[in-house]
Amino acid sequence: VGPTLGADSLTKSLTAGLYGFLFVALFMILLYRLPGIVSILALVLYACLSVVSFKLIPITLTLAGIAGFILSLGIAVDANVLVFERLKEELRQGKALLVALEESFRRAWPSIRDGHATILISCVVLYGFSSSVIRGFALTLLVGTLISLFTAVVATRTFLRFLAHTKLQQYDWIFLRPKR
């Protein structure tokens, strides 16, 4: 692969990742309203922490590395979806917002933990038994998965707890509560 073709592929991959992020952001906001906006903020935090980690380790972003980063972004979104679907269930049962928030994170945690654990195990195996290109993919996926675990569980939860204590919590529709 020549330098021009490589640069072109890199640009196209980054553009595809950006479009994917924008579509996911739109989907999350339309489906989950305020929690969706919070998840997008957590994903922006995720992206910033990932870039910092990639600089500190250092990780060279090849096409395989970008694929690992984009896949770990999807994993971060999945964790938020698990929590928000649980939140909808808890609110449908008539629980108060703060109780429903805590219960949704508690009930979603085993699925989030198990999903992240299997990905981390796969990353270790891929990194240990593969070539350099696959190692780059495995390393970016591993780092991204660890960061997504933090942003999905700690950052999203902290943002939502904060917002639940504001005047916004009086608007049922913004927090996914069914009409009374």
C-alpha positions as CSV (number, residue, x, y, z in Angstrom):
1,V,0.0,0.0,0.0
2,G,1.5,3.3,-1.1
3,P,1.4,6.4,1.1
4,T,-1.3,8.1,-0.9
5,L,-3.6,5.1,-0.8
6,G,-2.9,4.7,2.9
7,A,-3.6,8.3,3.7
8,D,-6.8,8.1,1.6
9,S,-8.0,5.0,3.5
10,L,-7.2,6.7,6.8
11,T,-9.2,9.7,5.9
12,K,-12.1,7.6,4.7
13,S,-12.0,5.6,7.9
14,L,-12.0,8.7,10.2
15,T,-14.8,10.2,8.1
16,A,-16.9,7.0,8.4
17,G,-16.3,7.0,12.2
18,L,-17.4,10.6,12.5
19,Y,-20.6,9.9,10.5
20,G,-21.2,6.9,12.6
21,F,-20.8,8.9,15.7
22,L,-23.2,11.5,14.5
23,F,-25.9,8.9,13.5
24,V,-25.5,7.2,16.9
25,A,-25.8,10.6,18.7
26,L,-29.0,11.4,16.8
27,F,-30.4,8.0,17.6
28,M,-29.6,8.2,21.3
29,I,-31.1,11.7,21.6
30,L,-34.2,10.8,19.8
31,L,-34.8,7.5,21.6
32,Y,-33.6,8.5,25.1
33,R,-33.9,12.3,25.3
34,L,-31.9,13.8,28.2
35,P,-30.2,10.5,29.1
36,G,-29.3,10.2,25.4
37,I,-27.7,13.7,25.6
38,V,-25.8,12.6,28.7
39,S,-24.6,9.5,26.9
40,I,-23.2,11.6,24.1
41,L,-21.4,13.8,26.6
42,A,-20.0,10.6,28.1
43,L,-18.9,9.5,24.6
44,V,-17.1,12.8,24.0
45,L,-15.4,12.3,27.3
46,Y,-14.6,8.7,26.2
47,A,-13.1,10.0,22.9
48,C,-11.0,12.6,24.8
49,L,-9.7,10.0,27.3
50,S,-9.0,7.6,24.5
51,V,-6.9,10.1,22.5
52,V,-4.9,11.0,25.6
53,S,-4.3,7.3,26.4
54,F,-3.2,6.7,22.8
55,K,-0.7,9.5,23.1
56,L,0.6,8.3,26.5
57,I,1.0,4.6,25.7
58,P,1.8,5.5,22.6
59,I,-0.4,3.8,20.1
60,T,-0.1,4.4,16.3
61,L,-3.5,4.6,14.8
62,T,-3.4,2.3,11.8
63,L,-6.6,1.3,10.0
64,A,-6.9,-1.7,12.3
65,G,-6.4,0.6,15.3
66,I,-9.1,3.0,14.1
67,A,-11.4,-0.1,13.7
68,G,-10.6,-1.1,17.3
69,F,-11.4,2.5,18.5
70,I,-14.7,2.6,16.6
71,L,-15.7,-0.8,17.9
72,S,-15.0,0.2,21.4
73,L,-17.1,3.3,20.9
74,G,-20.0,1.0,20.0
75,I,-19.4,-1.0,23.2
76,A,-19.6,2.2,25.2
77,V,-23.0,3.0,23.5
78,D,-24.2,-0.5,24.2
79,A,-23.6,-0.1,27.9
80,N,-25.6,3.1,28.0
81,V,-28.4,1.5,26.1
82,L,-28.6,-1.3,28.7
83,V,-28.8,1.2,31.5
84,F,-31.4,3.4,29.8
85,E,-33.7,0.5,28.9
86,R,-33.5,-0.6,32.5
87,L,-34.3,3.0,33.5
88,K,-37.4,2.9,31.3
89,E,-38.5,-0.3,33.0
90,E,-38.0,1.0,36.5
91,L,-39.9,4.3,35.7
92,R,-42.8,2.3,34.2
93,Q,-43.1,0.6,37.5
94,G,-43.7,4.0,39.1
95,K,-40.4,4.3,41.0
96,A,-39.0,7.7,41.9
97,L,-36.4,9.0,39.5
98,L,-33.4,8.6,41.8
99,V,-34.5,5.2,42.9
100,A,-35.0,4.1,39.3
101,L,-31.6,5.5,38.3
102,E,-29.8,3.5,41.0
103,E,-31.8,0.4,40.3
104,S,-31.2,0.6,36.5
105,F,-27.4,0.9,37.0
106,R,-27.5,-2.0,39.5
107,R,-29.5,-4.3,37.3
108,A,-27.6,-3.5,34.1
109,W,-24.2,-3.9,35.7
110,P,-23.9,-7.7,35.4
111,S,-24.6,-7.5,31.6
112,I,-22.1,-4.6,31.2
113,R,-19.5,-6.4,33.3
114,D,-19.8,-9.7,31.5
115,G,-19.8,-8.1,28.0
116,H,-16.7,-6.0,28.8
117,A,-14.9,-9.0,30.4
118,T,-15.4,-11.2,27.3
119,I,-14.1,-8.4,25.1
120,L,-11.0,-7.8,27.3
121,I,-10.3,-11.6,27.3
122,S,-10.5,-11.6,23.5
123,C,-8.2,-8.6,23.3
124,V,-5.6,-10.3,25.5
125,V,-5.7,-13.5,23.3
126,L,-5.6,-11.5,20.1
127,Y,-2.6,-9.4,21.3
128,G,-0.8,-12.4,22.6
129,F,-1.2,-14.7,19.6
130,S,-1.3,-12.5,16.5
131,S,0.7,-10.3,14.2
132,S,1.4,-6.6,14.5
133,V,-1.6,-5.4,12.6
134,I,-4.0,-7.4,14.7
135,R,-2.1,-6.4,17.8
136,G,-2.8,-2.7,17.1
137,F,-6.5,-3.6,16.8
138,A,-6.4,-5.6,20.0
139,L,-4.6,-2.9,21.9
140,T,-6.9,0.0,20.8
141,L,-9.9,-2.2,21.5
142,L,-8.6,-3.1,25.0
143,V,-7.8,0.5,26.0
144,G,-11.1,1.7,24.5
145,T,-13.1,-1.0,26.3
146,L,-11.5,-0.1,29.7
147,I,-12.2,3.6,29.1
148,S,-15.8,2.8,27.9
149,L,-16.4,0.9,31.1
150,F,-15.4,4.0,33.1
151,T,-17.4,6.5,31.1
152,A,-20.6,4.3,30.9
153,V,-20.7,3.4,34.5
154,V,-19.0,6.3,36.4
155,A,-19.4,9.3,34.1
156,T,-22.9,8.7,32.8
157,R,-24.1,7.8,36.3
158,T,-22.6,10.9,37.8
159,F,-24.1,13.2,35.2
160,L,-27.5,11.6,35.6
161,R,-27.4,11.8,39.4
162,F,-26.5,15.5,39.1
163,L,-29.4,16.2,36.6
164,A,-31.9,14.3,38.8
165,H,-31.3,16.8,41.5
166,T,-32.0,19.8,39.3
167,K,-35.3,21.3,38.3
168,L,-35.2,19.3,35.1
169,Q,-36.4,16.2,37.0
170,Q,-39.9,17.8,37.1
171,Y,-40.3,17.2,33.4
172,D,-41.4,13.6,33.0
173,W,-40.8,13.3,29.3
174,I,-37.2,14.4,29.5
175,F,-36.3,11.6,31.8
176,L,-38.3,8.9,30.0
177,R,-41.0,8.8,32.6
178,P,-44.4,7.7,31.3
179,K,-47.3,10.1,31.4
180,R,-49.0,10.2,34.8
